[in-house]
Amino acid sequence: MKSRFTSNKSRGYFNASYCKPTWLELVAVDNLIAANIDMQKKRLEGKFKTTFTLLRKKVIDTNACIKCGKCVALCDAIGWGKDGKPVLVGKCIACGLCYYQCPVTPGSPLGDFKLAYVTRSKAPGIEGQNGATVTTLLSDMLASGAIEATVVTRHDPAKPWHPLPYVATTEEEILASKGTIYAHSPVVPVLVDAVNKGMRKIAVVATPCKIAAIKELLDSKAGVLAGIDGLSIFIVGLFCSESFDVERLLDQVSSMANVADVTKMNISHGMLWIHTKDGGKDSIPLSKLTQDFVCTSGSCEACDDFAAEHADVSIGSVGTDARHNMVLVRTDAGQGAIDGAASRGRLEVRQATKEELKPLVDLAWGKKERGTIPEGVPAVPGKFREHDPQSWNADDFEYTPEIHPELYNRVEYKEHVVNAKQDGPRVLVARVPGGSRAEMTTYNYSTAYDLTRELLKDFTRLKGGKVFVKPNNTGFVGIFKHNPKLKPILEKNGITDDADHQPIATQPSTLQGAVDALLDLGAAKIHIGENMLWDGGTPRAFYETGYAEVFSKAKYQGRVFFVDFCEDDPPASEYRKVAIKKGKCDIGDYYTHFYPPRAFFEEKYDLVFIASIAKCHNCTLYSLTTKNFSVSMNPRKKTGKIEPRWHIHGLPIDAFRKEYLEGLLGPGFRRKYQYLVRESYNHDWDANLKTKTVKPDKARVLLSGRLANALGKALPATFHSSGLMKWYKSYGKRVLNVDPHHWAGISLLPAVLGMGYLIARHVGMYAAMVDALKENGTEVAGIVTGIVGQEGDGPLIYGNVKYSGFAAAGFDAAAVEKVCLDIMFGDGGGFQKAIVDFQQGLMDRFGIKNPELLAEARRMWSLELLADLTGSTLDNSSMDIKLLDYAKEDDLHGLTAEHLFKVRLGKPYTFSESFYCSPNTWLKLAHSDDDLFRNAFWFTTKTIEIPLIPDVVG
């Protein structure tokens, strides 16, 4: 019976046919309702918590809300908005009550359940898939008399790997059904036949779609099993993402193994694992099998039940290891069966943790949302999907950043002309004095506002125009705080919950300062955009860096929107193919194009404004405006024939081949040393393996060096080697994964070569993107802030916080980056002197005397490449430089363009321990210089010892 009252926050009224209650009666009823609400909240505590954000995304923003007011009645933190829809008016405690009680939502993505367990068979002689829980549970129920038969599925003897359902009445017959067949098994006719034969206590093992059919037979008015005396059907449900079409699946499997030799298949960690008679084990990415439902049954597209929500117990392997099962108990009968097997010592049982349940919840949501658009916001081809910042302002991951918007204020400054060159690239520099953390937050805001306003005050198209703002947001604190291994690194490097004092992303004070200036200059609409690979994606990143809270203020409504520029991994048609602009440092031809979203051009922005942060990155890669904007200009995952963005880190193996070297360095080049790429196996050597192909996701490679010739003959002896490296195939080429984000102990040769190659590509991508945008009528400018920067090895949380007290802005990326690097690393001179001195120190350490290495540093090869491709200059004396001095002292009076390091607070930034060299020069020296060859596989001292991005892009 439904209550006729609302909560004490908004009292309802009795129906007129009732007597008017007394005040005491109202209080008593209200207290009773409050007690019932508390009871419901406690009942939900054991489930995966959710917030009002989920209700808004799934129901309110999709216009599915029926405005019944149930959520408003149940929670004091929810009220009515101006549009008549529920809104959050207080602090959400993530109890989940509003979502699970809503009549429109599907409820929990797992369905209703009592308790979740992790289980494993302890019964002697019983083996099965993972923890063998299904087999053990059925065997125990049969032995105890709880059932007299069970409908199970085994392999069809006449057609291997085709399902054959049957009735098992003995333990031996149950054991014959062990293992899983990932195909539709028609269990319903077998169940009906068992009932016709007089069986009344029956268990049935089925997937969610078959369970729906069984429930119809039992519960509906037209159900043929309804009303049969003594009939008891116990349903064991199996977790199910999709069922495969057997013939199409076996066609895929046959490309890897002889189907007749396959003994077992199981799905785990996004892979279909294939086991063979000889002990072999291979795998196929599940995404490959399910993409566009290549191998799956078409009916699976419409199914949204992953966790067998209508079973007595639901069982699978998600959230556990290979020797256990996850079990959701849904009914009293299910609880009794689990308790009975445990009490008889046949089943090991413990309650599952929230962390173990989370992968199950994620997969269940994925199936419920299959084919739907998040938040119900329509996708328009060639346009970005706009999100109100308030819709992302919720903690779905139990982490809330600390921000202090009350400190976002402007501070007065004095102007100094450092170098007046009206025809040169204009660079604005801000300098702040040392101060407290609160003062640094204020300087973050003020410098961003003032530099942006001063830079764009004469940009007339801004008035009434549209701007895309790209923050440097490749990481956020919450994702690391949840990992106990990473928390000490955060603390060691001074990275806190205060979003304005973390150096891994553009601080919210900086971003708000830039946006406020753009709005004050007349911008009509601003898109703040990113595409995040981490768990939770861009919405989580924008929440945990404080952006969502900052821009949820009323003054930004209808003017500032968030966009995820590769949202939902759109099809290839939504990307534009752009050729990477080539310079003299290219060493490869496999990654020749990149694919920015079409919307960057079809939205017709007047300005793209890059809000970056001054920080060191691994292996002499500096994260300033160029890298910030360019490396994410490719889909997050493989899209049609477009490879994912992380393939930019690949180093083509062709770079070590003689023919390629001659093409790059000239036919007269003769290598003194050669490098071999050799596959390494994870098992003992077997001569028969020489005829087998090792799959890319299974193989690791060693890069080895040896003398190329001696007395005219190749020497077989290998002198030294790298560590094990992964490789993958991209655009038809085999490439080494040399991204130091992903692995530790990378040795000198591939590290310098790979990062040099990456720098050359992202510089070429940036230059090409700027050219394409300008042709489209869009200008590109940016700001780099080092008020709170990052020094040291990096990336992400591995560098140290650096309070360096400067910021710079301009339209010319090469000029801005040169000025920033002068300030960051200069000491008695600019970046050029600093990098030459550092390079000389490394050369002395390794005993390398080659002058070409010093020449690379002296010409500042990466900046030179950027300047060449964008038509800029690196000569400070040719730049138009103005200083905004917030210190308001005279100590910088007369500052010259060659001594910009004086603007910086504190000592110079710390370099990464790696050579600064273009890839083509490094490749040549690796094959010809004796000293470099001797040190080619020295393992660099890296602080990155824990992989940060495991399988983040699939």
N, C-alpha and C positions, 0 to 999 in steps of 0.2 A: 504494500500500500504506500503510495507516495505521500509525503508530508505536504500539508497545506500552508506551511510557513517558509519564509526565507530565513536567513541568518539574522542575528541581532544587529548586523550592520545596516540592513535595509528591511524593516519589518513588512511582512505581507499582511493580508487582511483575511478574516474569516468569510466564508460564504454567508450570504444574508440569511440562509435557512438555519444557521447556527446561532446560539446565544452569544452575546458579546462576552468574551472572557474577562476575568478580573486581571488587575496588574500582576498579582502574585502568580496567576495561572500562566500569563505570558512569560514571566521570568522562568518559571519551571520548565515550560516547553522549550524556551530558548536554550536553557542550560542542557536540556536533554539532547537537542539538536547539536549543540556544540560538543557534547560528549561523544555523540555518534560520529561527528566529523573527525574528532581526534582519533577515535577508534579506527576509522577508515584510513587515516594517514598512517597509523601504526601498522595496519595490515599491509600497506604498500611499502613499508620500509625495507622489506626483504627483496623487493623487486628492483629492477634497474630504474633509477630515478629519472624524472624528466621535468622540464620547466614549462612555464607559460609560453615560452618561445615556440615550443613544439605545437601547442594548441593553436597559436596564432598562424604558424606556417601551414599546418595541415588543414585547419578549419576556417579560421577567421579571414586570412588573406586570400583564400581560394573561393570565398563567397559561399562556402558550404554551411556557414553558421546559420542556425535557425532562430537565433536570438531568444532562446528559451530562458536565458538568465541563470541556468544551473551553476555555471562556473562562478558567476557573480555572487550567487547565494552561498556557495560553499567556501569562498575564500575572501578574507578581508583585503587582500592585496590586489583584487581584481574589481574594476568598476566599469561604468559605461563611458565610452568615448563620445566625442561630439557627433560622430557619424552613426551613433546608435549601436556600435559594436563593442564587445568587451575589450578593455585595455588594462594594462598593468598600472596600478596606482600606488603600489607599495613594493616591498622587497619580496621577490620570489624565493622561497626556501627549497624549491625543487622537490616537493613532496609527491608530485605527480597526480594529485587528486583531481585537478581541473581537467586533465587530459583523459585519465582513465574513467572518469564519471561522465564525460561528455557523450550525449546520445548519438553524435554524428561520427566520432572517431571510431576506428577499428579497435580501440583499446590498446593494450600492450602489444608490441610487435610479435611477442611470443605467445599471445593468448593468455587466458587466465590459468594460473598454476599455483599449487600450494608451496612446494619447495623444489629447489634444484640440487641435484647431487652429482658428484663425480664417483663413478663406480668401476669395479673390475671383478671379473670372475675369480673365485677361489675354489670352484668345484673341480675335483680331480678329473682329468681326461677330457675336459671341455675346452675347445679352442674355437675362436670365431674372429669376426672383424673387430679390431681395436681391443676393447676390454671384454669382448664376448658376453656382454650383458644381456642381449636379447636371447641368445641361446640358453644361457644359464637361467634367466628368469622363467622362460617357458618350461624348461626341464624341471625346475623346482615347483612350479604351479601344477604340473602334471603329476609329479611324485606326491605332492601334498593333497591331491584331490580337488584343488581349486578349479581345475579344468579337466575335461576328459579328452579333449582333442585341440589341435591348433592348426590353423591354416597358415602355411609358410610357403616359401618359394625356393626352388633349387635350379641348377642348370638342367636344361633339356638335354638328355643324353644324345638325342639325334641331331641336335643343333646347338653346338657349344656357344655359351654366353647368351643364349636366349632363355628367358624366364619360363619356368614351369611350376605353377602353383599346385599344391596338393594338401591333403589332410594328413597330419602326423599324429599318431596315437601312442607312439613309444618314444623313449629318449633317443634311441638309435635313429629313428626317422627325423626327429628334431635336429640331431647333430648333422644329418645329411644336408640340412639347409643352411649351414654356416656360411658366412661370407655375404657379400653384397653384389647384386646384379643391378647396374644402373639403367634399368629399362622398365617400361610399364608391365606390371604383372597383373593379369586379370583374376584377382582373388575372389571377386564377388560371386561368380557362378559356383565356385568351389565351396564357398561358405553356404550359399543357399542349398546346395546339394547335401552338405553335411547336416543341415537342419532337417531336410527332407528324410534323411536316413535315421532320424531320431536323436541325434546328438543335441544336447541342450546347454552344456557348459563348455563354451568354445572360446579360444583366444584366436585373434587374427593379427598378423603383422602386415601393415600396409602403409603406403605413402599418403600424404594429405588428401590428394584428389580421390583416392579409393575410399578413404575414411568418410568423405562427404557423401559418397554413394551409399555406404553402409548405414550412416546415420539416417539417411532418407528412408531406407528400408525398415529401420527400427522405430523412428519417431514420427514420421509423417502419417497423416490420416490414410493415405493410400499405400503405406508401406506394407509389403507382403509379409514381413516378419513381425509386424506390430501385433501385440496381443497374444502371442503364443505362450502358453503357460510354461513357466519354469525356464524360459530361454534367457540365458545370460551370455552376453558377448563382451569379452574383454579385449580392448583394442590397444595394441602396441603400435604407436606411430613412429615413423622414421623421418628424421630431418631431411628435407629435400629442396634443392635449388631448382632442379629440372631433371627429367628423365630423358635418356638418350634413345634415339632411333638406333637399334642394334646394328643394322647393316652399315649405316653411315659411320657409326662409332668404330666398328671393326675395320672399316676401310682406312680410318685414320691410324688405328693401332697397327695395322699390317705394314705400314711404312716404317715401323720401328722394330717390330718383332714378328715372328711366326705365330699367328693366332693360336695354332694348335699347342704351342709351348707355353702359352700364358696360363699361369696358375692362380693369379689373384689380381684384382684391380681395386684400388681404393682412392678416395679423394681426400686430400689433406693440403692445407696451406696454399690453396689456389692451384693445385696441380692434380692431374690424374696420374697416379702411380701404377706402373705395369710391372708385375713380377713374373719371371719365367722359370722354367724347370731347372735350368742350370744355375740358379741363384742370382741371375741378372736382375737389374732393376732400372727402369727408365721412366720418363715422365713426359707429359704433354701439358702445357699451360691450359688451365680450364678456360681461360678467356679465348684461347684459340678454338676450342670446341664449341663454345657458346656464342661466339661473335655472330650476330645476325642469325642465331639459332641454326648454325651449320649442321650440327649433329643432334640437336634436341627436337623433341616432339613439339609441333606447333601449338598444341594445347597448353604448353607450359607458359606461353607468353601471357595468358590471361589469368594464371594462378598467382595468388598473393599469399598463400599459406606456406611458410617455410618450416615451422616448428610443429606441424601436426597438432593444431590447436584443439581438436576435438577428440583426441585419444585419451585413454586412461593414463598412460605414460608415454612420453615422447623421448626418443633415444637417438643419439648421433655421436659424432666425434669432435664437433666444433668446440673450441675452448679447452681441449685436453690434449695430452700427448698420444702417441700411437698405441699405448697400452691401456688406455682408459676410455670410458664413455661419459658423455654428459646426459643426464636424465632429468626431465621435468615431470614431476608427479602432479597430475591434474585432478584426480578423483580419490575418494576414500578407498575405492577398490584398488587403484594404482598404488596408494600408500601402503595398503595391506600387503600387496604382492612384494613390494620392495622390502618392507619390514620383515616379512616372512623369510625371504631368501637370505637376508642379512642375519636374522636370528638363528637360522640353521647353518650358518657358516659357509654358505655357498656364494655369497656376494659381499665384496668389500665396499663399504659405503661411507662417504663423508659429504658434508654440505659444500656446495660450490661457492666460491667467492664472487664478489661483484666483478672483479677483474677477469675471472674466467668466463663469466656470463657475457661480457661486453662483445667479444667477437660474434657470439650467437645473436645478440641484439642487432649488431650491424648488418649481418647477413639477412636477418628477418626483415629489417627495414628495407634493405636493398630489393628484396623480392616484392614487398608491398608497394614500393615506389616504381617498380619496373614499368617503363613507358610513360611515366608521368613527369610533369615539369615541376621542380621544387617551387614551393610558395604559390603555384598557380599563376606566376607572371608569364604572360605569353612571350615566346621567342619570335622575334621578327628578323628574317634574313637580312644580314648586313647591318644590324643594329645590336648594340649591347643591351642586355636586360638590366633595367634600372631597379635598384633596391633602396628603399628608404633606410637610412642608417639605423633608425630605431628598430627595424626588423632584425638587425644583426646584434642588437645590444642586449645579449643575454648569455649567461654562462651555461653552456651545455657540457662543460668539461671540468667543472669544479675548480676553476681558477679565475680570480678576478684581479686585474692589474691595479696598481696604485697610481692615480693621477691627481694633479693639483691644478685644476683649471683656474683657480683663484689667483695663481701666480702668472698666468698668461697675460702679461701687461707689457706696454711699450716703455722703453727707456730712452732718454735723450742721448744724442751722439754728436760728435764733431766731424765735419768732412775735411779730408785732406786729399789733394790731388797728388798722387804718387808719380804718374807719368801721363802727360797729356798728348795723346796721339789720336786725333779725330778720325783718321783713316784706319786705325788699327782695331782689332777686336776689343770690345768693351768688357772689362772684368771689374766687378765690384767686390770689395773685400771688407769684412767686418772684423773688428778686434774688440774683445771684451777683457776686462781685468779679472783676476782671480777672485773667488768669492765662495759663499756657502752653496750648498746644493740647491737651496731655494732660489738663490740669485742666479745660478746657472740655468735653472728652469725658465726664469724670466728672460734671460738673455737668449735662450733657445727661441722663444716666441718672438721677441723683439727683433732679433737679427733676421729671422725668416721673413717677418712682415716688412721690415724696412728695405731689405735687399730686393725682395720681390716687387715692392711698390716703386722703388727707385729705378729698377731695371725696366719695368714695363709701363712707366708713367706716360711715355710717348707712343706706346703701342696702341694706336687708335682703334684697331679692330677688336680690342678687348671689350669695349663698351657695347653691351648687348650681345657679346660673343659667347662661344662655347669652348670650354677648356677640359682637357684630360690631364689629370695629375697622377703621376706614377711615383709612389713612395718606394723606398728601398725596404722591402718587407719580406725578405726570404726566410725569416725565422721569427719565433716569438717564444717568450720565456716559458709559458705554460706547458708546451710540448716537452720541454726538458725537465721541468720540475717534477713531473710524474714519474720520471725514471730515477730511481735511487742512486744509480751509478753516475748520473750526470749532475745531481744536485751539488756534490762537493766541488765540481768544476765551476759551476755558477758562482758559488761562494768565493772560491779562490780568486776568480777573475773579476769580482766586484759587480756581478750582474744580479740585480735585485728585482723585487716586484714593482719598484717605482719605474714606470714606463719611460719617464723622461731622463732616467739615468741608466738605461740599458743601451749598449752600443750595437745591438744586432739588427736594429731596424730604425727607420726614421722615427724620431720621437714624436708623440702626439702634439707637443707644444710647437715643434718645428712645422709639422704639417698644418696645424690650425693657423699658425702665423702666415704661412704662404697662402692658404685658402682665404683667410680674412682679407688679405691685401688684394687678391684677385677679385673678390666680391666688391670691395670698396672702390676698385677701379672700374667697376661696371659689368663684370662678367655675369651673364644671365643664367648660365647653367654650368655646373662643374661635375665631372665624373671622376671619382677617385678609384683607380683600378689596379688590380693585381690578379694573378692566378697562382694559387698556392698548392704545392704538392703534399704538404703534411696532412696528417689526420685531422679532420675537421675543416680542411680547405680554407678558402679565403675568408668566409664568415668568422671562423674561429680566429684566424690571424688578426683580423681587424678588431675583434673584440678584445683579444688578449694583449694587443699593443695599445689599447685605449682609444682607437679611432672611433669605434662605434658609440662610445659614451660621449666623446667630444662633439661629434656631429649629429647627435640626437637632439640637440638643443633646438628650440622653436625657430630661431633665426635662420637655420639652415634648411628648414623644411621647404620642399618644392624647388630648391636651388642647388643643393648638394646631394648627389646620389652615389652609392657604391656600385661598382660593376666587377664581375669576375670574368675576365676577358676570354677565357676558354671554358666557360661554364657548361657543364654537362657534356664536355668533349664533343662539340658539334662536328658534323661531317666535313669531309675535305672541301666541299664546295663553299664552306664558310671561311676558308683561308685564301690568302692571296700569295701566289708564288713570286718571290723576289730573289734575284741573283745577288749573292754575297759580293760586295765590291772587293776586287782583288788588288793586292799590293805586292811589293817585292819579297814579302816574307812567307808566301804560300808554299806549303810542301805537300799538299794533298788535293785530290780532285773528287773525293767521294761526297763531301758535304759542301756542295756548291750553291745551294739555295736554302732559303728559310721561308717560313710560312706564317706571317703575322695575320691575325684575324682581319677579315674584310672590313669589319666595323671601324677599325682605325681610320680607314679612308672614307667609308660611306657615311659615317656620322658627321663628316665635314667640320672637324674641329678647327677653330681659329688658332689654337695654341696647344701644344703638348708641353707640360711643365714637369720636369723630373726633380723630385725632392729626394736627394740622396744623402748619404752619410759618409764621413771620412773614416775609412778603416782599411787596415791591411788585410789581405786575403792570402791564402796559401800560395807559396812559390811565386813571389813577386807579382801577384795579381792584385791590383788595387780596386776596391769596390767604390767607384765614383759614378758619375752620370752615365758614362758609356756602357759599362757592364750592366749597371742597374736596368737600363732600358732595353738592352739587346738580347741577353741570353734567354729571356722567357718568351721570345717571339717565335715559338713553335708549339704545336699541341702538347698537352701534358702526356698523352698516351699515343700510341701508334694510331693514325687516322688515315684509313685508305692506304695510299702509298707514301704518306708523310711519316717519317720516323719521329719518335718523341724527342723532346728538347734535350734530354740528357745525352743523346747521341752526339751532341756537340763536343763532348769530352773524349770521343773516340780518336785513337791514333792509328792511322791505317798501317797495316803490316807491310804494305808495299813500300813504305818509306825505307825499309831495310834491304830492299832488293837492288841488285846491281843495275838493272835496266832503268829503274826509277831514279837512282842516284845520278846516272849519266844524263838522264833527261833534265834533272833539276840543276846539276852542277856543271854540265857540259860533257861531251863525249870524251874529252881528254882527262877527265877525273879518274884517278886510279886509287882505289881504297887500299889502305895498308891493313886495315882490320875489317872483319865482317861480323855480323850479328845474326844469330839463328833464333827463330821462334819455334820452340819445341813444346808439344803437348805433354802433359803430365797426367798420370792416371791415379785414381784413388784406391787402387787394389794392387795385389802382387802381380809381378810381371808374368805374362803368359804368352808364349810365342804365337799362339793362335790369334791373339788380339791384334796382331799386325794387319790382319785383313778387315778389321772392324772399324767403323767410323765412330768417333767419339763426338757426341752431340755438343753443341756450343754451351748449353746450360750445365753440362756435366764436366767439361774439360777446364783445366787451368793450364797456363802456359808459362814457360820460363824464357826469358830473353837472355841469351848467352853470347859472349864475345870470344873471338879467337883471331889469331893471325890469319890474314887472307892468303898469303903465298909465302913459300920458302923453297928456293931453288926451283921455282916454277910449278910447284905442286901445292895443293891445298892441304893444310894441316888438319887432321881430324880432332886434335886435342882441344878441349874447351877449357879456357883459363878461369873464367868466373861467370856468374849468372845473377840475374835479378831474383827477387822473391816471386812467389806464385802470383800470377795475375789472371783476371777474368778477360775473356774476349767475347765479342758478339758480332753479329752480321748487320751491316747498315748500308742501305743503298747498294747492295751487291758486293760490298767489300768486307773483308775480315778486319776488324779493328780491335786494338787493345783498349781496355777500360783503364785510363790513367787518371781518373778523377779522384783526387785525394780526399774528397768528402767520404768516399766509400771504403777506404782501406788504409791500414797503417803500414809503416815500414817501406814505403815506396823508395826505390833506389834512384840514384842521381840521374842516370841517363834518361829513363822514360819520364821521370818527373819534370825535368827542365824541358825536354822535348814536347811532352804532352801539354804542359801549361803554356808554353810558347805558341803552340799550334792553336790552343783555345783563345789566347789573347788575339792572335792574328784574325781568327774567325769572328770573334765578337766585335772587334773594331771594324771589320768589313761589313758586318751586319748593321752596326750602328750607322755607318756612313751611308749604306744603301737605304736604310729606313728613313733617314733624314732627307735624302734626295727624293724618295718616293712621296713623303709627306709634303715636302715643299711643292712638288709638281701638283699635288692635290690641293694646295692653298693653305697648308698648315705649317706654322713655324714651330721650332723646337728650342726651348731654353731650359735652364736648370739651376738648381742651387745645391751646393755641397756644404754640409755643416759638420764642423769638428768641435763644436762646443763640448759635446760628449761624443768622442770618437772611439776607435778601437785600434790598438797596436798589437804587434806580436804576430804569432803564426796564424791564428785563425783557422778556419772561418767560424762564423757563428759564435758559440759560447767559449771557444778556446782562446780567444784573444783577451787582452786586458783592457779594462775601461781606461780611456785617456781623456782627461779634461784639458783640451788644447786650445780652447778659447778663440776660435776663428770660424768664419764661414765665408763662402765666395759664391758669386752668381754671374751668369752671362749667357749669351746665345751661342757662343763658340766653345764647344766641348774641349777641344785640344788646348785652347788658351786657359780655360778654367781649370782643367786637370793639371796643367803645367804649374799654374800659380799655386794650386792646392798642394802638389807634391813638393814645391819649393818650401812652402810653409811647414809641411809635415816633417820633412827630412833634412831641411837645410840647417847648417851650423857653420857660419863663416862663409857660406856660399849657398847655392841653391841645390836642387835635386840632382843636377848633373854631377857636381862635386861629391855629393854624398854617395851616390850610387857607384861612382868610379872608385872612391875610397873603399867602399864595402866590397866591391868586386875584386879589388886588388888584395884585400885581406883574405878573401876566400881562396884566391889563386895562390897566395903565399902558404896558406894552410895545407893545400893539396900539392904544392910543388908544381903548379902549372904556370908556364911562362909565356903562353901564346898571346901575342899582342892583339889578336882579333877579339878576344874576350873583353879586353879593356876598351877597344874601339866600339863594341856593342853598347857598353855602358855610356861611353862618352857621347855617342850620338843619340842616347835615350831612345832605343829602337822602337819601343811600343808607342811612345808619344810621337815620334817621327812618323810612324805609320799612320796614326790618327790624323796628324796634321796634313800629311800628303793626301789622304783620301777625302778630307773635308775642306781642303784649300785654306789651311790656317798657317799660323806661325808659332814657333816656340821661343821666339826672341822677345823677352820681357820688355826690352826697350822699344819694341814696335807696338806694344799693347797700350790701350787707353785704360789705365788703372786708377780707381778712386777708392779711398779708404774711409769707412764709417767707423770712427773710433769712439767706443762707448766708455773707454777709460778716461777720456777727456783730460789727458795729461799731455805734456809737451815732450815726453821722452821719445816719441816717434817722429817729431818734427824733422823734416828733411829726409824721411825714409825713401830709399831708392828702390827701383824695380828689381835690382839684383840682391837685395837684402830683405826680402819679404819674410824670411824665417823669424825676424824680430817680432812679428805679429803674434807668433805662437806662445802659448803658456807652457812653461816647463821645457824639458829636454826634447830632443828629436824623437820621432817615432822609431820603433825598433823594426828592423828588416826581418823578413823571413830568411831562414838559412838555406838559400838556394841561389844559383847563378841567374843573372839577368841577361838573357841571350835570346836572339830570335831563333825560331826553329830551324831555318835553313842553315844558318851558321853553326848552330850546335850539332846538327846532323853531319855536316861536313867535318867538323873537328872530331866528332866521335869516331869517324872512320879514318882519321889521318894523324891526330895528335897523340904522341906516345903517353904524355902525362894524363891527358883526359881519359884515354883508354884504360890506364891503370886504375883510375878512380871511378870508372863508369858505373860500377855497381856498389859504390859506397852508399849505405843506407842513411838517408837524410834524417836528421833529428827532428821528428815531428811531434807535436803535442796531440795530434789527433790519433787516439788509440781505441776509440769506440765508434763503430760505424753509426753515422747519424741518420742515414736515409735508407734503411733496409727495405727493399722492395716497395718503395713509396710510389713508384709509377707503374707498377705491374709488370 
